[in-house]
Amino acid sequence: MDRRKELGDAGEAVAAQYLSSLGMEILDRNWRCRGVGELDLVARDGDWLVVCEVKTRSGTAFGDPLESVTAAKHTRLRRLAAAWLGEHDVRPAGVRIDLIGVLHRTGQKPVLRHVRAVGQ
């Protein structure tokens, strides 16, 4: 397996466990929409649907993991959230986009940063 994919999968697992520990229900992982992209995690937080983008890095030489989420990516996440809702029988009170950055250095416990409701 590609080292980057392995790192990304590990970060998503840490993020899913973290969201679950907050009481969120994970509804979907790595959901794909042809021609638009992929949602890393979809969760329910009470009556809200949470679309969560997870960025994982093994170091900060190229910046903080969350610095790689651009305005274009944010727009794509909104389109993906709408597509996900169109395919699932879920009627949330609202939709929120969260970001989770995971710094996963070899031999160390992952460090996680969670930013709620970006761009809202």
C-alpha positions in Angstrom: 0.0 0.0 0.0 1.2 3.5 -0.8 2.6 5.2 2.4 0.5 8.3 1.8 -2.7 6.3 1.6 -1.6 4.4 4.7 -1.0 7.6 6.6 -4.4 9.1 5.4 -6.3 5.9 6.4 -4.6 6.1 9.9 -5.6 9.7 10.3 -9.2 9.0 9.2 -9.4 6.2 11.8 -8.1 8.5 14.5 -10.6 11.2 13.5 -13.6 8.8 13.4 -12.7 7.5 16.8 -12.4 11.1 18.1 -15.8 12.1 16.7 -17.4 9.0 18.2 -15.9 9.9 21.6 -17.7 13.2 21.3 -21.0 11.3 20.9 -21.3 11.7 17.1 -22.5 8.8 15.1 -20.4 8.0 12.0 -22.8 7.5 9.1 -20.3 7.0 6.3 -16.6 6.9 5.5 -14.9 7.5 2.2 -18.1 8.2 0.4 -17.5 8.9 -3.3 -19.5 10.8 -5.8 -18.4 10.4 -9.4 -17.1 13.5 -10.9 -17.2 15.5 -7.7 -15.0 13.8 -5.2 -15.0 12.0 -1.8 -16.2 12.8 1.7 -13.8 11.4 4.3 -16.3 11.2 7.2 -20.1 11.9 7.5 -21.5 12.0 11.0 -24.6 12.9 12.9 -24.1 15.4 15.8 -27.5 15.5 17.4 -29.9 16.8 14.7 -27.0 18.1 12.5 -25.2 16.4 9.7 -21.4 16.9 9.9 -19.3 16.5 6.8 -15.7 16.2 8.0 -12.6 16.6 5.9 -9.5 14.9 7.4 -6.0 16.0 6.5 -3.1 13.9 7.9 0.6 14.7 7.7 3.7 13.1 9.3 5.3 16.4 9.9 5.0 20.1 9.5 7.7 20.7 6.9 4.9 21.6 4.4 2.8 23.4 7.0 -0.1 22.4 9.3 -2.4 19.7 7.9 -5.4 22.1 7.8 -3.5 24.6 5.7 -4.1 22.4 2.6 -7.9 22.9 2.7 -8.5 25.6 0.0 -11.6 27.6 -0.8 -12.1 25.3 -3.8 -12.1 22.3 -1.6 -14.6 23.9 0.7 -16.9 24.5 -2.2 -16.5 20.9 -3.3 -17.4 19.7 0.2 -20.6 21.7 0.0 -21.5 20.0 -3.3 -20.6 16.6 -1.9 -22.7 17.2 1.2 -25.7 18.0 -1.1 -25.1 14.9 -3.2 -24.8 12.7 -0.1 -28.1 14.0 1.2 -29.7 13.3 -2.2 -28.7 9.7 -1.9 -29.6 9.1 1.7 -32.8 9.2 3.7 -31.5 11.7 6.2 -33.2 15.0 7.0 -30.9 17.0 9.3 -31.7 20.3 11.0 -28.6 21.6 9.3 -25.3 20.7 7.7 -22.0 21.6 9.1 -18.5 21.3 7.6 -15.8 20.4 10.1 -12.0 20.0 9.5 -9.8 17.7 11.4 -6.0 17.9 11.1 -4.0 15.0 12.3 -0.2 15.2 12.8 0.9 11.6 12.9 4.7 11.4 13.6 6.3 8.0 13.5 6.5 6.5 17.1 4.4 9.3 18.6 0.8 9.5 19.6 -1.2 11.4 16.9 -2.0 15.0 17.6 -5.5 16.1 16.4 -6.9 19.5 15.8 -10.7 19.9 15.2 -12.2 23.1 13.6 -16.0 23.2 13.6 -18.3 24.9 11.2 -15.7 26.3 8.7 -17.0 28.9 6.4 -20.3 29.4 8.0 
